[in-house]
Amino acid sequence: MARKLKVTQIKSTINRHKKQKRTMIALGIHKMHQTVEHNDTPQIRGMIRSVGHLVEVEEID
């Protein structure tokens, strides 16, 4: 069974670079305090790393 990551937006994307805004949309996050779950893959980890200052991540077993 693959591990999952719970990603929650904790800071706004206002006044952020377009690339960071597009990464948040690609993660499926459109609003503040919205939470989404993703499989733990290198691609998702890379996206989270680029917007790490805007999100909070929890590992789900």
PyMOL commands that set and color helices and strands:
alter all, ss='L'
color gray80, all
select helices_A, chain A and resi 18-26+42-50
alter helices_A, ss='H'
color red, helices_A
select strands_A, chain A and resi 4-9+35-39+55-60
alter strands_A, ss='S'
color yellow, strands_A
deselect
rebuild
show_as cartoon
